[in-house]
Amino acid sequence: MISTLKLNDGNEIPSLGFGVFMVENDGPCEAAVTVALKAGYRMIDTAAAYFNEGDVGKAIKKSGIPREEIYVTSKLWMQDYGYEAAKKGIETSLKNLGLDYLDLYLLHQPYGDTAGAWKALEEAVREGKIKSIGISNHTEKLLKNLIPQMEILPAVNQMECNPLFQQKSLRKYMDQYGIRMEAWFPLGHADKNLLEDARLVKIAEHHHKDVGQVILRWHLQEGIVAIPKATSKSHIEGNIDIFDFMLTDDEMAVIRSMDTGKGTHDPEDMSNAESLAKLKVHE
């Protein structure tokens, strides 16, 4: 049974979810989500820019699991930023997923009219179309610019986060607002420097687990929501098998000491805005 974590809006979020970034629509994504739901996952993380909301919706519908038991996250793409455009973007996500509401909806990138888009997300919360709202790829600097323009604070900030890039400073800043860290690339995008690190291998052997399970358990004990992506049945099932052991204080300290402070993506690099703006999620 996956544990849950409290958000600053009073809602609860599963501590572990299933990500579908770069999993193709029209079959592969539906199949992967179906395996994940059967394995016990109850949070699915998709996005308009993943082009697979349709498959996620199909898998949920066919699962036979009551809607209220599945936590669904999607994200608004920057093409739909600005108040009016964002309202349509929200409706499009709901339609693609075949759902009446979303549990969590995020601003996918920190560029463009984020304030206008956020107003539309706040309105959707009041209308009952979205339960919780948040952001993704927002550093402390970017958050400081946006927070004064918000009526509802973000419940979640989805960021690159793993033992080699622990986002300690950002997490400390977010704590004052109760914003929950959610990790993309929690396993370091299969980085061998992480997955083959001797310190993690030793901890894994001690618990009769694999390194990936140890890393996901670290996220859990740090209070960070993790959304690992996997397509093979063995990896999908393995990633959820982290609730029957506990890392010791010493083991947590070892993993905390691995932080390099460097990730693979810098949201404050404005050249990202230019390249990402070329991606269109609709005509």
N, C-alpha and C positions, 0 to 999 in steps of 0.2 A: 504493500500500500504506500503510495507516494505521499509524503508529508506536504503540508501547505505553509505558506508564509503570509503574514498580515501586511497589507498595503496601507498607505497613508490615507486612503479614502474609505477604509473600513472593510473593503473586500479582501478576499484571500486568493492567492495564486499558488498553483502547484510548484514545488521546489525544483522540479525537473520536468522539462518538456521535450518535444520532438520537433526538430527543425527540418524544413524542406527546401532550403536554399539550394538552387541548381539541380533540383529533382524534376525531371520533365513531366509536363502535363500529358493528358490523354493516355493514361495507363500506369507509367512507372510511379508517379507520385501517389495515385490512388492505392496502388499495391503496397507501397511503403507505409502509408498512413494506416492501412488496414492491418498490417503486421504489427505496427506500433500500438494500435488500440487493443489488439488481441493480447499483446505482451503486458498491457497494464498502463500504458501512458494515457494521461487524461488532459494533456495540454498539447495543442498543435500550433506551431508558429509558422505562418506564411506571410505573404506580402503581395501587393499588386504587382510589384516589379519582379516577382518570382514567376509570374505567369502560370501559376498552378492552383489558384484559389478554387477553380472549378473541381479539380480532382480531390482537393481536401474536402470540399462540400459533399461530393459523391461518397467518399469513404465514410464520412460521419453519418450520412443518411442510411447507408447500407449496414452500418455496424450494429444497429438495433440498440445501441446505448442511448439512454435518455439524454436529450440535448443539454439539460442543466448539469449533467455530470462531465461534460467535455468543455474544457477551457480553450477558447479559440482566439488567437491573436492574429491580426493582420496589420498592414502598414500602408499609409498614404504615400504615394510617390510624389516627388517634387513637381512633376508636370501638373499636378492637381493642387498646388499650393495657392493660397489666397482664399478668402472666405467663400465666395460663390462656387469656385472650382472644387474646393474641398468638400462642400456639401454633396456635390455630384459624385465625387470620388468615394465617399462613404457609402452612398447608395449603390454604386457599382460593385464595391467589395461585398456588400450584403447580398446583392443579386448573384454575383459569381459564386459565392459560397452557398447560396440557397438558404440563408439564415435570417431570422427576424432581428437578431441582435448579435453584437460582438462582445466578448468578455474584456478584451484589451485591444486598443487601436493606437498605433504609434505614428508620429511624424518620422519618416524613414531617414531623412537627411536634414542637416541643419542650414540649408541654403535656400535663398528666395524668401517669399512672403510667409515665413513660418508663423508670425503673429496672426495673420489673417486666417491661415489654416487652423491654428489652434482655437480660434473663436468658433469655428465650425465644429471642431471636436467637442468643445465645451457645450455647445448647443445640442449636439447629438446625445451627450450624457443626460442632459435635462429632459430630452425627448424619449429616453429609454432605449435608444438604438445602440448605445455603447455603455458598458458598465464602468470601465476604467480607461484612462487615457495616459499616454506617456510619449517619450521621445526616444530616438535612437541616434547614436553617433554625436551626442552633444557633450563637449568638454566643459570644464568649469567656466571657462571664458564665454563660451557660447550660451551656456545656461544662464549666466549672470545677465546677459543681454536680453534673454527671453522672459525670465521669471517675472520682472516688473510688469509685463504686459499680460500676465495670466490672472484669471479669476480662480481657476482650478489648477492646483499644482500637479505636475506629472507624478503618477504613481510609480512609474518605472523608467529607467534609462537603459536601453539595450546597447551595450558597448563591447568591443573586443576586450576579453578578460580571461586570463589563464595564469598558471603559476609563474610564467616568465614575464607577464605583463599584468600586474595585479590591480592597477588603477587605485592605489592606496590614497593618494591625495584627492582624487575625484570622489571616491567613496566617502571620505571624511567630510567633504563639502556637502555631498548629497544627504548625509545623515541628519544635518540640521533641519532639512525639509522632510525627512522620512521617505526620500525617494529610493526605491529599491534598485540595486544593480542587477541587471540580467545580462548574462554572458553569451555573446556570439563567439565562435571559434573557441569554446571552452577547452577543447583538446589541442589547441594551437595549430589547427588546420594540418594535423598529422605531421607536425614538426618533429623530426628525429631527435633534435636537441632536447626536446621535452619528453617524448615518449620513450626514449632510450636512456634517459638520465639515470645514472647509477643510484642516486639517492632515492628516486621514485621506485626503481626496480626492487631495491632492498625493502622498502615499505610494502610494496605489493606482495612480495614473497612472504613477508611476515603475516599478512592477512589472507594469504591464498587467493589473491585477486590479481587482476591485470592492472597495468599502469593507468589505463584509461579510467577504470573504476575508482582508483585512488584519487585521480585528479577530480573526477566528478564528486566524490565524497568530500574533498577539500572545499569545493564550491559550496556544497550543502552546509558544511559546518561553519563556513564564513558568512552564511546568510545570503549568498549570491545564487540567483536562479540560473540554472544552466539549460541550454537548449541544443544539445549535440545533434548533429545530422548524421544519419547512417542510412544505407540502402540495403545492406545484407542483413538477413534475418539474425545471424549470430551477433552482429554488432548492435543491432537494435535491441535484442534481448539482453545482451551483456551490459549495455549502458544503463539499464534500469535496475540492475542487480547490485544496488549500492546501499540498501537500507537494512542490511543485516550485519553491519560492522561499524566500528567507530575508530577514527584516527585519534591517537593519543595527543596530549598537549605537546609533547616533544616532537612528534611527527608533524603536527601542524606548524610548529616553529621551523622545522627543517624546510618545509615547503614554502613558508613565508619568506625564508632567506633566499629563495631562488629568484626573486623578482629582479628583473633587469631594468624595469621602467620604460622599456621600448616595445612598441607594437609594430604591426605591419601597415597600419593605416593612421594617417593624421587628419582628422576632420577639420582642423584649422587651416589646412593647406587649400587655399581658395581655387587652385587649379582643378581640384576634385569637382567643384561645382560645375565648371565648364564641361568636363568630360561626362559627368553623370547626367547633365541636362540633355545630352544627346539621346538618352534612352527614353523612348516613348512607350507608355503602357496602353495607349489607345490613340486613334486618329484624332 
